[in-house]
Amino acid sequence: MTPDTLHGQHLIDNQRRAAVSGETLPVIDPSTGQTCGSIARGQAADIDLAVGAARRAADGEWGRMAPATRSRLLLRLAAVVESERESLAQIESLDTGKPIGQARADAGALARYFEYYAGAADKLHGQTIPYQPGYTVLTVREPHGVTGHIIPWNYPMQIFGRSVGAALATGNACVVKPAEDACLSLLRVAELAAQAGLPAGALNIVTGLGAEAGQALAEHPGVDHLSFTGSTTTGRKVAQAAAQHHCPVTLELGGKSPQLVFEDADLDAALPVLVAAIIQNAGQTCSAGSRVLVHQSLHETLVERLAQRFAALRAGPAHADLDLGPLVSRRQLQRVWDFLSDAQSSGLSVAAQGTVVESAPAGGFYQAPVLLDRVPANNRLFQEEIFGPVLVVTPFADEAQALALANATRYGLVAGIWTRDGARQLRLARALRAGQVFINNYGAGGGVELPFGGVGASGHGREKGFEALYGFTALKTVAIRHD
């Protein structure tokens, strides 16, 4: 893949378009820190064109299409994505810096999302409601119309699939604003969607800066529903902008997810999962298991075994397919450095650290994984999302303290429980403040069938699974009097 192939334009009405202003933004390869292409710098005028195209599709051929026909088109798109899996993975790996093996898995997940939602498109049913004699009352679920989707840079293909897949399955026409740091794979997917037969305007992508194109999408009065995945701070701004025109919003935001390791845990099973849950995508994962809470009787043993694994971890360029690649940008690398500087100033103990391989280009955005021990609950590194490969460990004395520590942040996205005690498993699963709870595992393989979302500062609404279809539809009640 050469830089000549990495010049992206908007895709509106199934056509490539330069930005109205003619301006572009550079594409930076995180593995080298060098410019490797460009994308269109979309702004309000570009968003307006895309929303107009989506509205025509929603009011026209796409909006009138039978669910079974939509299903066949999405199945066709799933097959096309699967056939292009390697090329999509190569684009995403270069664009985000993630190891090529992880990018291949993401491309496979994208195909699976389209396949899953294709199967669900004609199975979203209403209900009949028992009511007074002489009435028949029923409910129907209808698409919102035009849906906006603001996609982050950490998992472009996966998050596109779970959000846009569900929206298209329910008959919405979509306008997508990917993160400026990573959008090339989604531009290619939009081209594949057109090749698969999606009508013009059903799927539109506008690239650009969040403060320009993203804000314009959130504020646009022609958008009927908005889905945002990203930071808690930005999510708040998006919700405020959308509220100006009463647009409902699904927010999937940050996390500081705990994994609780009790004295009866199977450490051999837990250890590889505890490590993988923080180094996947270099820790740039909203659901990363970034806090390990361990019973004091196991604390020294667990930290020693974690340290052995951390010391063996290697970071390097995406094509090397090591344990982790670079962070996505210099800005993100600086953020992680700031946290680690705070850790040093606080006197926190570094139990272990991985390495950056010598062959890694000097300009790349690399951070070796870091394991920090005995991090108190009032410390910034315990409370705030780092979004990098930094794992903090905190011991607890009993179940009550473990629960208090787990719920001691403003976030509530994911939690893990490691114990063989069935009663404890159920008690904690109910008491933990989180949208997903995993017992003796973490993430369950990321299944597309599993509803995902958070509480508190982790957002609201649900994506993934059949549940997502409800968010992308509006419920209408029809009461028929017939006596």
C-alpha positions as CSV (number, residue, x, y, z in Angstrom):
1,M,0.0,0.0,0.0
2,T,1.5,3.3,-1.1
3,P,0.7,6.9,0.0
4,D,-1.0,7.4,-3.4
5,T,-3.8,5.0,-2.3
6,L,-4.5,6.9,1.0
7,H,-6.1,10.0,-0.3
8,G,-9.7,9.9,1.0
9,Q,-12.7,12.0,-0.1
10,H,-16.2,12.1,1.3
11,L,-18.7,9.6,0.0
12,I,-22.1,11.2,-0.4
13,D,-24.9,9.8,-2.6
14,N,-22.6,6.9,-3.5
15,Q,-20.1,9.4,-5.1
16,R,-16.7,10.5,-4.0
17,R,-16.6,14.3,-3.2
18,A,-13.9,16.7,-2.2
19,A,-14.6,19.0,0.6
20,V,-16.7,22.0,-0.4
21,S,-13.8,24.2,0.8
22,G,-11.3,22.1,-1.1
23,E,-9.3,21.8,2.1
24,T,-7.6,18.5,3.3
25,L,-6.2,17.1,6.5
26,P,-3.0,14.9,6.7
27,V,-3.2,11.2,7.4
28,I,-0.4,10.2,9.9
29,D,1.0,6.7,10.2
30,P,1.3,6.1,14.0
31,S,4.0,3.5,13.4
32,T,6.4,6.1,11.9
33,G,4.8,9.5,12.8
34,Q,5.0,10.4,9.1
35,T,2.4,11.7,6.8
36,C,1.1,9.0,4.5
37,G,-1.9,10.6,2.8
38,S,-4.8,13.0,3.2
39,I,-8.5,13.2,3.8
40,A,-11.1,15.8,3.0
41,R,-11.7,18.5,5.6
42,G,-15.4,18.5,5.8
43,Q,-17.3,21.3,7.5
44,A,-21.0,22.4,7.9
45,A,-21.6,22.7,4.2
46,D,-20.4,19.1,3.6
47,I,-22.6,17.8,6.4
48,D,-25.5,19.6,5.0
49,L,-25.0,17.9,1.6
50,A,-24.8,14.5,3.3
51,V,-27.9,15.1,5.4
52,G,-29.8,16.1,2.3
53,A,-28.8,13.0,0.5
54,A,-29.8,10.8,3.5
55,R,-33.2,12.6,3.7
56,R,-33.9,11.9,0.0
57,A,-33.0,8.2,0.6
58,A,-35.1,7.9,3.8
59,D,-38.1,9.5,2.0
60,G,-37.5,7.6,-1.2
61,E,-36.3,4.1,-2.4
62,W,-34.4,3.2,0.8
63,G,-37.2,4.2,3.2
64,R,-39.8,2.4,1.2
65,M,-37.8,-0.8,0.8
66,A,-39.2,-4.0,2.3
67,P,-37.3,-5.3,5.4
68,A,-36.5,-8.6,3.6
69,T,-34.9,-6.6,0.7
70,R,-32.8,-4.6,3.1
71,S,-31.8,-7.9,4.7
72,R,-30.5,-9.3,1.4
73,L,-28.6,-6.1,0.7
74,L,-26.9,-6.2,4.1
75,L,-26.1,-9.9,3.6
76,R,-24.5,-9.0,0.3
77,L,-22.5,-6.3,2.0
78,A,-21.3,-8.7,4.7
79,A,-20.1,-11.1,2.0
80,V,-18.3,-8.3,0.1
81,V,-16.6,-7.1,3.4
82,E,-15.5,-10.7,4.1
83,S,-14.0,-11.0,0.6
84,E,-12.1,-7.7,1.2
85,R,-11.1,-8.6,4.7
86,E,-7.4,-8.5,4.2
87,S,-7.3,-5.2,2.3
88,L,-9.6,-3.5,4.9
89,A,-7.3,-4.9,7.7
90,Q,-4.2,-3.5,6.0
91,I,-5.8,0.0,5.7
92,E,-7.0,0.0,9.3
93,S,-3.7,-1.3,10.6
94,L,-1.8,1.5,8.9
95,D,-4.3,4.2,9.8
96,T,-4.6,3.3,13.5
97,G,-1.3,1.6,14.3
98,K,-2.9,-1.6,15.6
99,P,-1.2,-4.9,14.9
100,I,-2.3,-6.4,11.7
101,G,-3.7,-9.5,13.5
102,Q,-6.1,-7.3,15.5
103,A,-7.1,-5.4,12.4
104,R,-8.0,-8.7,10.6
105,A,-10.2,-9.6,13.6
106,D,-11.9,-6.2,13.4
107,A,-12.6,-6.6,9.7
108,G,-14.1,-10.0,10.4
109,A,-16.2,-8.5,13.2
110,L,-17.5,-5.8,10.7
111,A,-18.7,-8.6,8.3
112,R,-20.4,-10.3,11.2
113,Y,-22.2,-7.2,12.3
114,F,-23.7,-6.8,8.8
115,E,-24.6,-10.5,8.8
116,Y,-26.2,-10.3,12.2
117,Y,-28.3,-7.2,11.5
118,A,-29.2,-8.5,8.0
119,G,-30.8,-11.5,9.8
120,A,-32.6,-9.1,12.2
121,A,-34.0,-6.7,9.7
122,D,-37.3,-8.4,9.1
123,K,-37.7,-9.7,12.7
124,L,-38.4,-6.5,14.6
125,H,-42.0,-6.9,15.6
126,G,-44.6,-4.7,17.3
127,Q,-47.2,-5.9,19.8
128,T,-50.9,-6.0,20.3
129,I,-52.2,-4.5,23.6
130,P,-55.4,-5.8,25.4
131,Y,-57.6,-2.8,25.8
132,Q,-61.3,-1.8,26.0
133,P,-64.0,-3.7,24.1
134,G,-64.4,-2.3,20.6
135,Y,-60.7,-1.4,20.2
136,T,-57.7,-3.2,18.7
137,V,-54.5,-1.5,19.8
138,L,-51.1,-2.3,18.3
139,T,-47.6,-0.9,18.2
140,V,-45.2,-0.6,15.3
141,R,-41.6,0.3,15.2
142,E,-40.5,2.8,12.6
143,P,-37.1,4.1,11.6
144,H,-36.2,7.6,12.9
145,G,-35.3,8.7,9.3
146,V,-31.8,10.2,9.2
147,T,-29.4,9.0,11.8
148,G,-26.0,10.6,12.5
149,H,-23.0,8.5,13.7
150,I,-19.8,9.9,15.2
151,I,-17.2,7.1,15.2
152,P,-14.0,7.1,17.2
153,W,-10.5,6.2,16.1
154,N,-9.8,3.2,18.2
155,Y,-12.1,0.6,16.5
156,P,-13.4,2.3,13.3
157,M,-14.7,-0.8,11.6
158,Q,-16.2,-2.5,14.6
159,I,-18.0,0.5,16.0
160,F,-19.2,1.4,12.5
161,G,-20.6,-2.1,12.1
162,R,-22.5,-2.1,15.4
163,S,-23.9,1.4,14.9
164,V,-24.5,1.7,11.2
165,G,-25.4,-1.9,10.8
166,A,-28.3,-1.6,13.2
167,A,-29.4,1.7,11.8
168,L,-29.5,0.5,8.2
169,A,-31.3,-2.8,9.2
170,T,-34.2,-0.7,10.6
171,G,-34.5,1.4,7.5
172,N,-32.6,4.6,8.6
173,A,-30.4,6.5,6.2
174,C,-27.0,7.3,7.7
175,V,-24.5,10.1,7.9
176,V,-21.2,9.1,9.4
177,K,-18.5,11.4,10.7
178,P,-15.4,9.2,11.5
179,A,-12.6,10.4,13.7
180,E,-10.0,12.4,11.7
181,D,-7.3,10.2,13.1
182,A,-8.7,7.0,11.5
183,C,-11.3,7.0,8.8
184,L,-9.8,5.4,5.7
185,S,-11.2,1.9,6.2
186,L,-14.7,3.4,6.6
187,L,-14.4,5.3,3.3
188,R,-13.6,2.0,1.7
189,V,-16.5,0.2,3.4
190,A,-18.9,2.9,2.0
191,E,-17.6,2.2,-1.5
192,L,-18.2,-1.5,-0.9
193,A,-21.7,-0.7,0.3
194,A,-22.5,1.1,-3.0
195,Q,-21.0,-1.9,-4.9
196,A,-23.3,-4.2,-2.9
197,G,-26.3,-2.3,-4.0
198,L,-27.2,0.2,-1.3
199,P,-29.1,3.0,-3.0
200,A,-27.6,6.5,-3.2
201,G,-27.9,8.4,0.1
202,A,-28.5,5.4,2.3
203,L,-24.9,5.6,3.6
204,N,-22.9,8.8,3.5
205,I,-19.5,9.6,5.1
206,V,-18.0,13.0,5.7
207,T,-14.5,13.2,7.1
208,G,-13.1,16.2,9.0
209,L,-12.4,17.6,12.5
210,G,-14.7,16.9,15.4
211,A,-15.0,20.6,16.2
212,E,-16.1,21.3,12.6
213,A,-17.8,18.4,10.9
214,G,-18.6,16.5,14.1
215,Q,-20.2,19.6,15.7
216,A,-22.1,20.4,12.5
217,L,-23.6,16.9,12.5
218,A,-24.6,17.1,16.1
219,E,-26.2,20.4,15.6
220,H,-28.0,19.7,12.3
221,P,-31.8,20.0,12.6
222,G,-32.2,17.4,9.8
223,V,-30.7,14.6,11.9
224,D,-33.4,12.5,13.7
225,H,-31.2,10.4,15.9
226,L,-27.5,10.6,16.9
227,S,-25.1,7.9,18.0
228,F,-21.8,8.9,19.5
229,T,-18.9,6.8,20.8
230,G,-16.0,8.7,22.4
231,S,-14.8,10.5,25.4
232,T,-17.2,11.5,28.2
233,T,-16.3,15.2,27.8
234,T,-17.0,15.3,24.1
235,G,-20.1,13.1,24.6
236,R,-21.6,15.8,26.9
237,K,-21.0,18.4,24.3
238,V,-22.6,16.3,21.6
239,A,-25.7,15.6,23.7
240,Q,-26.0,19.4,24.4
241,A,-25.8,20.2,20.7
242,A,-28.4,17.6,19.8
243,A,-30.7,18.7,22.5
244,Q,-31.1,22.0,20.8
245,H,-33.4,20.3,18.2
246,H,-34.7,17.6,20.5
247,C,-32.6,14.9,18.8
248,P,-32.3,11.6,20.9
249,V,-28.8,10.5,21.5
250,T,-27.1,7.2,22.2
251,L,-23.8,7.7,24.1
252,E,-21.2,5.1,24.5
253,L,-18.4,6.9,26.5
254,G,-15.4,6.1,28.6
255,G,-14.7,3.5,31.2
256,K,-12.4,2.6,34.1
257,S,-13.5,-1.0,34.3
258,P,-12.5,-3.1,37.3
259,Q,-11.7,-6.8,37.4
260,L,-12.2,-8.3,40.9
261,V,-10.0,-11.2,41.7
262,F,-11.0,-13.2,44.9
263,E,-9.1,-15.6,47.0
264,D,-10.7,-18.6,45.3
265,A,-10.0,-17.4,41.7
266,D,-8.4,-19.7,39.1
267,L,-5.3,-17.6,38.5
268,D,-4.1,-19.7,35.6
269,A,-7.3,-18.8,33.8
270,A,-7.4,-15.2,34.9
271,L,-3.8,-14.1,34.2
272,P,-3.8,-14.1,30.4
273,V,-7.2,-12.4,30.4
274,L,-6.1,-9.7,32.8
275,V,-3.2,-8.9,30.6
276,A,-5.1,-9.0,27.3
277,A,-7.8,-6.8,28.6
278,I,-5.4,-3.9,29.1
279,I,-3.0,-4.3,26.2
280,Q,-5.5,-4.9,23.4
281,N,-5.3,-2.0,21.0
282,A,-2.5,-0.6,23.2
283,G,-5.1,0.0,25.9
284,Q,-7.1,2.3,23.7
285,T,-10.3,0.6,24.5
286,C,-13.3,2.1,26.4
287,S,-14.0,-1.3,28.0
288,A,-10.3,-2.0,28.9
289,G,-9.9,-3.8,32.2
290,S,-7.7,-1.0,33.5
291,R,-8.1,-1.7,37.3
292,V,-7.4,-5.1,39.0
293,L,-8.8,-5.3,42.5
294,V,-7.3,-8.4,44.2
295,H,-7.9,-10.0,47.6
296,Q,-5.0,-9.2,49.9
297,S,-4.2,-12.9,50.4
298,L,-3.5,-13.2,46.7
299,H,-2.0,-9.8,46.1
300,E,1.7,-10.6,46.2
301,T,1.3,-13.7,44.1
302,L,-0.9,-12.1,41.5
303,V,1.4,-9.0,41.1
304,E,4.4,-11.2,40.8
305,R,2.8,-13.3,38.0
306,L,1.4,-10.2,36.3
307,A,4.9,-8.6,36.4
308,Q,6.4,-11.6,34.7
309,R,4.0,-11.3,31.8
310,F,4.3,-7.5,31.6
311,A,8.1,-7.7,31.4
312,A,7.8,-10.0,28.4
313,L,5.4,-7.8,26.4
314,R,6.7,-6.0,23.3
315,A,5.4,-2.9,21.5
316,G,6.3,-2.2,17.9
317,P,5.1,-1.2,14.4
318,A,1.8,-2.4,13.2
319,H,3.1,-4.7,10.5
320,A,5.3,-6.6,13.0
321,D,2.1,-7.9,14.7
322,L,3.5,-7.8,18.2
323,D,1.6,-7.7,21.5
324,L,0.7,-4.1,20.8
325,G,1.3,-1.3,18.3
326,P,1.8,2.4,18.8
327,L,-0.8,4.7,20.2
328,V,-2.9,6.5,17.5
329,S,-1.3,9.9,17.7
330,R,1.3,12.1,19.4
331,R,-1.5,13.8,21.3
332,Q,-2.6,10.4,22.8
333,L,1.0,9.5,23.6
334,Q,1.5,12.7,25.5
335,R,-1.7,12.0,27.5
336,V,-0.4,8.7,28.6
337,W,3.0,10.3,29.5
338,D,1.2,12.9,31.6
339,F,-0.5,10.1,33.6
340,L,2.7,8.2,34.1
341,S,4.4,11.5,35.2
342,D,1.6,11.9,37.8
343,A,2.2,8.3,38.9
344,Q,5.9,9.0,39.5
345,S,5.1,12.2,41.3
346,S,2.7,10.3,43.6
347,G,5.3,7.7,44.4
348,L,3.4,4.9,42.9
349,S,5.3,1.6,42.5
350,V,6.1,0.4,39.0
351,A,5.9,-3.4,39.4
352,A,6.9,-4.1,35.8
353,Q,7.2,-2.6,32.3
354,G,7.3,-4.1,28.8
355,T,9.6,-3.0,26.0
356,V,9.5,-1.1,22.7
357,V,11.4,-3.2,20.2
358,E,14.6,-1.7,18.8
359,S,13.3,-1.9,15.3
360,A,10.4,0.5,16.0
361,P,10.8,3.7,14.0
362,A,12.0,6.6,16.1
363,G,9.1,8.8,15.2
364,G,6.4,6.3,16.1
365,F,4.0,6.8,19.0
366,Y,5.1,3.9,21.2
367,Q,4.4,3.3,24.9
368,A,5.5,0.1,26.6
369,P,2.9,-1.5,28.9
370,V,3.2,-0.4,32.6
371,L,2.0,-2.3,35.7
372,L,1.5,-0.1,38.8
373,D,0.9,-1.6,42.2
374,R,-0.9,-0.5,45.3
375,V,-2.7,2.4,43.6
376,P,-5.0,4.1,46.2
377,A,-8.6,4.8,45.3
378,N,-8.2,8.6,45.5
379,N,-5.4,8.6,43.0
380,R,-6.0,10.0,39.5
381,L,-4.7,6.8,37.9
382,F,-7.4,4.8,39.8
383,Q,-10.2,7.3,39.0
384,E,-9.6,8.5,35.4
385,E,-9.5,6.8,32.0
386,I,-5.9,6.7,30.7
387,F,-6.6,5.1,27.4
388,G,-3.2,3.5,27.2
389,P,-1.5,0.3,28.2
390,V,-1.3,1.1,32.0
391,L,-2.8,-1.4,34.5
392,V,-3.3,-0.4,38.1
393,V,-3.5,-3.0,41.0
394,T,-5.3,-2.3,44.3
395,P,-5.7,-4.9,47.1
396,F,-8.9,-5.3,49.1
397,A,-9.7,-7.0,52.4
398,D,-13.2,-8.4,51.8
399,E,-16.1,-8.5,49.4
400,A,-17.7,-5.3,50.8
401,Q,-14.5,-3.4,50.2
402,A,-14.0,-4.9,46.7
403,L,-17.5,-3.8,45.7
404,A,-16.9,-0.3,47.2
405,L,-13.7,0.1,45.2
406,A,-15.2,-1.3,42.0
407,N,-18.0,1.3,42.2
408,A,-15.8,4.1,43.4
409,T,-15.4,5.9,40.0
410,R,-17.9,7.9,38.0
411,Y,-17.8,5.3,35.2
412,G,-19.9,2.2,34.8
413,L,-19.2,0.4,31.6
414,V,-17.8,-3.1,32.2
415,A,-16.7,-5.2,35.2
416,G,-15.1,-8.7,35.6
417,I,-15.5,-11.1,38.5
418,W,-13.1,-13.9,39.2
419,T,-14.4,-16.4,41.8
420,R,-15.7,-19.9,42.0
421,D,-18.3,-18.9,44.6
422,G,-21.7,-19.0,42.8
423,A,-23.5,-16.9,45.4
424,R,-20.8,-14.3,45.3
425,Q,-20.9,-14.2,41.5
426,L,-24.7,-13.4,41.6
427,R,-24.5,-10.9,44.5
428,L,-21.7,-8.9,42.8
429,A,-23.2,-9.1,39.3
430,R,-26.3,-7.4,40.7
431,A,-24.4,-4.9,42.8
432,L,-21.8,-3.7,40.4
433,R,-22.5,-0.5,38.6
434,A,-21.8,-1.5,35.0
435,G,-23.6,-2.2,31.7
436,Q,-21.9,-5.5,31.3
437,V,-20.6,-7.9,33.9
438,F,-18.4,-10.9,33.0
439,I,-17.8,-13.8,35.4
440,N,-14.6,-15.8,35.1
441,N,-14.1,-14.2,31.7
442,Y,-13.8,-10.7,30.3
443,G,-15.6,-9.6,27.1
444,A,-16.9,-13.0,26.1
445,G,-15.1,-12.8,22.9
446,G,-16.7,-9.5,22.0
447,G,-19.8,-11.1,20.7
448,V,-21.9,-8.9,18.4
449,E,-25.1,-10.4,20.0
450,L,-24.3,-8.9,23.4
451,P,-26.0,-5.5,24.2
452,F,-23.3,-3.0,25.1
453,G,-23.4,0.4,26.9
454,G,-22.9,2.0,30.3
455,V,-24.3,4.0,33.1
456,G,-23.1,7.2,34.8
457,A,-20.2,8.8,32.9
458,S,-20.0,5.8,30.6
459,G,-23.1,7.0,28.8
460,H,-26.6,5.7,28.1
461,G,-28.5,3.6,25.5
462,R,-27.3,0.3,24.2
463,E,-25.6,-0.8,21.0
464,K,-24.9,-4.4,19.8
465,G,-27.3,-7.2,19.9
466,F,-31.0,-7.1,19.1
467,E,-31.4,-4.4,21.7
468,A,-29.7,-1.8,19.4
469,L,-32.6,-2.1,17.0
470,Y,-34.9,-0.5,19.5
471,G,-32.7,2.5,19.9
472,F,-32.7,3.1,16.1
473,T,-36.5,3.0,15.9
474,A,-39.4,5.0,17.3
475,L,-42.4,3.2,18.8
476,K,-45.8,4.2,17.5
477,T,-49.1,3.2,19.0
478,V,-52.2,2.6,16.8
479,A,-55.6,2.4,18.3
480,I,-58.4,1.2,16.1
481,R,-62.1,1.5,17.1
482,H,-64.3,-0.9,15.3
483,D,-67.7,-1.2,17.1
